[in-house]
């Protein structure tokens, strides 16, 4: 949801008024616009200068079947182990933020791929959601893979959970899910409450999700996607995560299979958790050949 140059408070007030008026006229149209807004990331990239490590990478451009080009980076280890790790960033983020992961992975012998998601960073596109991101990652896997292991934060994490659900030879892959949305319904509900949507607009929004994906909302939940996944997974989550609440995870954590390991932190929130060095060290231990 972009702010288009307005201060956050004033823009939010404007949007609430707009949707209140539009909702009285045509809830279906309001629902469609609300969905498109939800899938439009904040413009946080602002041509940030590339970290030095990214100048050492080979730049990659991938033309997707959806008609857009996504941009990424590839590093090869001097002591290659023959395997590849893909890092998938979260909503309104970009690949540069995972600089700290590259050198440790190279030391383990991995080839490393990082792409800016559609509508993020240097990549083309206007919208992002789980199906769009999933399709992009699957095409990276097909064209630049095979990809053996995956690391994803937030939106990247839940998208990887859905990829894990259908990936071939699951025992050959490792997934690191950092603060994924255990319950997408929580993300939607937070959005609805922030925007003060009427019940009619909420229902129209949910109808759009079902129409475009041919799936109920409950399908897009990390715990559902991996509940029967037999391969190794490391799920990292902070107890103080206000974006993807830890409370949504508790029930699943109790009944999850032995293939899923949980790393639960405290005081790091939603974004600091993936930048914490102790967390990164444990992720590297999990991925060690």
N, C-alpha and C positions, 0 to 999 in steps of 0.2 A: 504494500500500500504506500504509494509515493506521496510526498508532501508538497511537491511542485513549487517550492520557494516560499511558501507561507510558514509562519511559525507553527509549531505543532498544535498548540492549543487553538489558535484561530482557524487553522485548516480543519481540525477535528470538528469544531463547532459548525463550520460551513457544511461539512459532509453530513452531519447529523440532520441539519435543517433540510438539506437537499433530499436525503433519503426519506425523511418524514413526509415531505410534500409529494415526492414521487410514489411513495408507498400508498398514499391515498388515491392516486390516479391509476397506477398499474403495478401491483405487487410483482408480477412476473418480470417486467422490465427492471424494476428496482432490484430484484433478486439476481438478474443477469449482471447488472452493473456492479452489484456488491461482490459477486464472485470474481469478476475481472479485476476489481480493485484489490481483493484479497490475494490474487495471484500476481500482483504488480509489486516487485521489490522496491524498497527504499533505495534511492540513488546515493549509496554511501561510498562508491568506489572512487570517484573524483580523480581519476588518473594518478593514483598513488604511485610514487616512485618505486621501481622494482628493487627488492633486496638484492644484495650482491650475489647471493647464491643462485638467483634466478637468471642472472647473466651467464652463468655457467651451464645452463640447461639448453637443450635443443627445443626450439619453439615448435609447437604443433598446431595445425589447423585442421579441423574435421568438419566436413559438410554433412549435415544431418538430412535425413529423408524429409524432415519437416520444412526444409528450405532455408535453414539458417546455418551459420558457421560458428562453431565454438572454438575457443582458443585455449591452449594448454602448454604444458612443459613436460619434458622428459629428461631424466637423469639416469645414467648407467654407472653402475659400481665398477671400480677397478678390479674387484674380486667377485665377479658375478656368480650368483648361486642358481641362475637360470629361471628365477621367479620374479613376478611383477606385483607391486602394490599400487593400488589406486586410492587417492585421497579425495573425498567428496565433501566440500564445505557446506555450510548451512545457508539459510535464507538471508538475503541482503549482505552476504559476505563475499569472499573471493579467495583465490588460491594462495595469494601472498601471505595470508594469515597463518599458513601451516608451514612456514619456513623452518620452524624448530624440528619438524618431523623428518626432513629430507636427509640430513647428514647421518642421524642414527640408523635410518633404513639403508642408506648406502653402505655403512659400516657392516651391516648384516648381510651385504651382498645383493640387495634387491635392486632391480630396476624400478624407478619411481615415476608415476604419472600423476599430475595434478591438472585438472581442467577447471576453468571458470564455468559455472552452470549457465544454461540459457538465461538471457536477460541479466547476467551478472558480469562484473569485471570487464574484460575485453571481449567477451562473447556477444554475439548478436541475439536478438529476441526481445520480446516485450513482456512475456509472462512466464511464470514458473509455478509448477505444482508437482505433486508426486508423479503422476503419469508422464509429464514432460521430462522431468529429471530422470526417471527410470528409463525412458526411451533413449535419452542421451547417453547414459552410462552403459546401457546394453550395446549401443552402437560403438562406443569406445572399446568395449570388450571384443566386439566382432572385428573391428578394423585395426586395432592396435594391440590386441591381446595375443595370447590368452592372459587374462588377469587372474592371479592366484589368490591374492588377499586384498581386503577392502577395509578402509577406515573412513567413517562418515560421522559428521557432527550435525545434530539438530535435523533439519530437513534432509540433509545428506544421509543421516543415520537411519531415519525411517524409510527412506527410499531404498537403502541397501537391505533393510529387513525384508522388503518385498522382493528384491532381487534374490536374496538367499532362499526364499520360499520355492523358487522354481529353477535354481541353478543346477546344472548337471554335476555329478560327482561331488556332492557336498562335503565329503570327508577330506577332499583335497583342498578345500578353501577355508580361510579363517576370516571372520568378520569382527571388526571393532565398531560398536555402535556407541557413540558418545552423545548423551542427552537427546535421544530420539523422542518423538512424541509417542508415548505408550498408547495414549488414547487421543486420536485426532479429534474426536468429539469435544474434548476439552479445549483444543485450539480454536475450533469453530465457536464454541460457547463464549470464550473470552473475547473473540472478535465481535460477536453479536452484542454482547453486553457493552463493549467499548463504544460501539456505534449506535446504541439505543434502538436497535432494529425492532420493528413490530413483529408479532407472531406470523403475519402473512409474508413479510419479507424473509423471515427465517425459513419458512417452509418453501418459499420460492427458490431461495439459495440452495437448500438441500436437494430440491428437485433438479436443479442445474447440475449439481455434483453427480447425481445418479444418472441423468441423461447423458452426460459427456463421458462418463467412465463405465457405464453399464454395471456399476457395483454400488451396494449400499455403503454408507459412511463407515460402518463398522469394519469394512474390508481394509481401510487404510489405517491400520493400527499395528504398531510394531509387535506387540505381544501376540496378536492373532497370527501374524505372518510367520513368526519363528517358533510357535508353540510346539511344532512337530519337527523342527529342523534338527537333523542328527549331527551336523558338523559343529566344530568349535566356534563359540561366540564369546567375546568379552563385551559386556554391557557396562558402560561407565556412566554414573549419574550422581549428581549432587543433591543432598537432602534439602538444600535451599534454592533449588531451581524454580524460578517463578514463571518461566515460559513453558516448560514441559514438567509439570509438578511430579515430584518423587512419589507423592501419595497415589498417583495413578499406577505406579510400578509395584507397589507393595504386595498386592495379591498375587500377581504373576511371579514375583520373586520367590514366593513361598512354594509355588507348585512347578517352577521351571525345571527342566531336566538337567542332568549332570553335565551335559555338553555346554551349558551356558554358565559362564563365570560372571559374577557381579563385582564391580569395584565401586563402592559407594563412598563418596567424599562428603565433607561438611564445610560450608562457608565459601565455596567457590562459585556457586550460582550456575547460570546456564552457559556463560561464555568463558569465564576464567578456568573452568574445569579442563578444557582441552589444551590450555596454555600452560598448565601447571607441570613443572618438571618431574615431580614424583609420579604424576599420572602418565606422562610420556614414557618414563622409564619402565613402568609396569606394562604399558602397551608394547614396548619393544621386547620385553621378556616374553610376552604372549606370542609375538610374531617371530621370535628367534627360531631359525631353522633347526 
